[in-house]
């Protein structure tokens, strides 16, 4: 039969139409494994939070009794599509390493053995060598399937074994929302990923131990209109400003701005404490815990306002400044030893480019 499907309430009646065959009620353990491994991968039935990671109370906690014995605590797991539960502490035997030169690495696993029809704790023994390798867990559908719990280093000369945990844990289910994800996150378990799929903004977020954060924007790059600040003429007329940005990781934003001055006006600084500056997106303000540096360029083909044709620009946001604007500086044109100067003029027929990555405050 080319087509097989299960489990149904009854087997397909093929007496009158053989081509409709394939559906059946009976499910073998191999059939079950084929289904169940599509639902979930191997994991320990325990969702981690900042309050439940005390070592001694963790599922399958391992303690070394002597050179031959490791005691494993209670726990539940999903192994190769099959449920396993250890409802009382039990001991497993570790072979003594009598080698006088080399250590060994064993692997403590939960082994589902379909031929025997059960799952149990077992130790997969390694080999004493100058470069001991960890045994690979079995992954044979219809045969043996192993979930690793601990790598056990067994020292030479009958040394006391040392277990290191390697088992995976369950995670909360991902959820989607139309409402802002930070509102939905309040009602979700710690460790939940959320996807806001609102037409007004699509993004992925994480409800973690240290609070809510947007992890990345989804869909098209966002746009905004950057502004030039601290010129004698407020909101200088005639500028053509374009800005793009997107969150690319928790509290990290990629941005790009292009501000063109096609007018015949040189826009000078207002001679106050601040120099000419540009704005960042309103919903992605600077993290002010430390200062940040930005990289840009001014093109000035007409050498207007006494500035060169190409000027390397630096953006400066000082520690403690958690706002939405960045000061612009450039190298002193006459003397290298003078270092950077505040930008005091935005020349006519020139444009400013900035792009890069910066850290934000996070979404409140």
Phi, psi and omega in degrees: 000123183284330183246127181232135178211148182191166354264134178246169182296331180210159177289152177295135176276110183254011184295325182254339183217084185303332183291347177272005183289166175127328179281138181211161180270321186291140178230118176281171178295330175293319176299317179300315180297320179301321179286309192293327179289347174276341180278322187202148172276179179292137175191160174276139182280076182198116180270121185286136169223169182295343182259359184232032181246030173289123192307312187292339181258002180288150176301141177059034177300131183254134174229141182271123180271313176202190184295346181244358190224132170238129177262131183246130181279177184296156177176167177231148182208166176240119189231112177057030180093000182243145179277140177224138178223132172249108188263003175205149179303143178220162182249145174236148184267136175251128177294133178295140177265102181272356181295137183269355185241325191235148172277176179219151175239121175255170179230119175272124187227161160264119186250116171269118183249103184290333178292323180269341176080035176200170174236143180203166176287135177216160173246123175269116189277136175268197184234137175290123182200168179293338178226076187296136180255147177281129177302141178283135177292144178290139177220064185247104177303133181082355180237244178254140180225129187237137172253113180292136175251311184217139163273126183248114174276121181250103185292157177297169176056044176060039181289161181284128184294151180234112180270139175236123185293136177224009186280147179271153180246164177288155176236154174297152176294143171293150177229158176242156181213158168258324175293159177308136188298329181294332177288320180287325184300329181303331184258008183250157179294153173301135181097006181277134168269139180233145174239114174277120184247029180293142175301337180280352181168122182247127182202163177254144181220168183223131177260092189254184181297332181255021174110190184270140174210146171280130183266327177190150173278145177248155179082206187290152175296139179284156177238153173207168180251104178291153179240152171265128183247161171064045168252162181298327176263116180295136183048069186311126182287151174092351180289144175247109188242131177229139178220145178225148178199159174200145174285129184245349179193170181306118177061021175241132183235132167269139181217160174208131177232150178219109182242115185255137173246087182277003184280179175262019183251133168270120182264111185268156176296151184277007174067017173272191184297324181277150173263181176302134186223167174233156184262152174258172179300142182298326182265015178219060184287162183295144166278122187265009181297324175225164175286161178222150182242139182240156183240135181206188185208141171247128173254131188215072188301335182266008182053037184283158179058023177073019181253154179296174181283327175232127184234125175284121183253151173233135173264145186225122172234115188278159177300132184098348180265107181249033183270204185238021177226160185229130175287149180250132177231163176210162178295138175304130187287334186263322188226121178299325184290349176281346178071215184270144175243153170298143175283121185253352182210142172252101189294156173299153175054032180231168175214156183248134175238136170221144174201160179150204182230141176218165181263137182257176175287342192090165183271124183274000000 
